[in-house]
Amino acid sequence: MDRDPALLRTLRGLAGLALILWLVLPLIPLAIWSFARGWRFPDILPQSWTMQAWNYALSDTSGVLDSLTLTIWIALCATGLSILIGVPAGRALGLSNFRGKGLVEMMILAPIIVPGIAVALGLHGVFIGLGLTNTTTGVILVHLIPTLPYMTLVMAGIFANYDTAFEDQARSLGASPWQTFRHVTLPAILPGIIVGGLFAFLVSWSQYILTLLIGGGRVITLPLLLFNFAASGRNDIAGAIGMIYILPGVLVLILTARHLTGRNVAIGGLGRL
Amino acid sequence: MTEVRLTSLTKTYPGEAGAALDALTLDIPSGSLTALLGPSGCGKTTAMKMIAGLLSPSAGDVTFDGRSVLNDPPEARGAVMVFQNHLLFPHLSVADNVGFGLRMRRRPKAEVRDRVAEILGRVRLPDLGPRMPSELSGGQQQRVALARALVLRPKVLLLDEPLSNLDAHLRLEMRDLIRGLQQEMGITTLFVTHDQEEAVVLADRVALILNGKLCQYDVAEAFYKRPASVDVARFFGGQNFVPGRSGDGLFQSALGPLQLPQGAARGAGLLTVRPEAVRLGPAPVNSLTATVTARIFLGTQTRLKLSVNDIPLEAVVPPDAAEGVAVGEVIDVNLPPGALWVLPHQGDRRAAQ
């Protein structure tokens, strides 16, 4: 099987270019809108340029910065809680075989399969009873519905390749349970926590329906704000907010590229020797 | 120097019939090197984990120097276990692996560095400190794992199959290393193995466990010369079992009267003689006439299957001695009285095979 390496390289390059274009192209009009003063069909580019939309978006009156802070806070909290719950849950699923494990896995996946709005409508009643509607706390909690499955499944995969004998070895060498976790377990599962955590962050970041329903319009995250401006026809401001909104996704992509290539051996945890 | 005593140590798992380890009682003298020998799944690793504190016994006690350690967590016991597959932490360098236990005990950095360097020298890997475990050979990993335990100067060292993953030439080297360091440091050491040869070459005393029960606890030689039962003899490669009756210094059986050593058991029993103790040629006592039924060349030895009055007998002799012996030939063999041993006949059904 002789392959032409030059041809292969060219093909790979073209595929990469196509992928980048497919991801980036839809964003170009958005970027142009944010600097445009009127942009009508059939003009290829706007007649004139302005920073007006950006000035407004970054001013106190627009509420974009408050909304950005709130969105980051909610996403961080949802991620933190997802890690706290998802790591032990993933460990149980990855390491032990118990009766009904398949069912539990299904239940964990369910929020991805069942439309979120159906779940949220049901939860709305419960949250009203608990006084959690229209609160940031309520929004954080409801974001766990879509974030937890990602976290748990990533961690289950990590723990499936993890050998708990390393923990026994550490204890026998004199490490306390906490030291064992800190120096042996954590380094082995950290790549999973990072990848799962970033997924959780992005999933929380992009929530619209759940935030709208449970937040009751009082908790205004960036996607809600973005939708408001888009719906009211302010394409220039929507463009500016849109650019801010995609920032974390781009950052995450850059940060995790190393982990997502699959070249990093550590992602498998402390593999069985 | 620590004396370890196991008293009726038992482990049962819920939902499993029979105990994984059944009332093991063992005195392990201070500073000795003892083997727990048995086939895989006989409960020996279970016993070791209970001594290390990684598993709680269902019943019984473990004492170090007379004090029960059952309530001490593993990190506080002073018993360090080295696992069979090394389990070097893959994210730490060799030096950090060896220094792990000292760092967990919050020893000063300088002390950790010096002790790690010293122990790496003693396992003859002085320059490997900066390497990662994945860059080491299996033999080197094994030595690093040993160094990681020894650097802590444990009261009790527990080794799980210490020679099993090594090539033949490395086994001897590792065996000398373990033996040498163990005697030099005087650490009470217990190791488990399924390989009787490994047990015999390494240990002062061997405890043989079959089906979760202790069968014999003795010096290595005794398992060959004075096995406690047919199972023990078989485990150590014993082949010849002849039913009969012992009395007045003689053993009466289908082989004819055979002279026994002093102190042999009396009454109905099984006569056993190790294949390598059977001699070719006539002798004044215990001489037999045998028919050769098979001849198997084993390289450094030759195995002869013999038949004496329809009783099968096996002999392992040097190839030179077996030269010229042909299948079907009738030859003289003799059983030196000192090599005979009488096992009490306990209705062992397999004995008649």
Interface residues (C-beta under 8 A of the other chain):
Chain A: D163 A165 F166 D168 Q169 A170 R171 S172 L173 G174 A175 S176 Q179 H183 V184 P187 A188 A266 L270 G271 L273
Chain B: K49 A52 G53 L54 P73 P74 E75 A79 V80 M81 F83 N85 H86 L87 F89 P90 H91 F100 G101 M104 R105 R148 A149 L152 L158
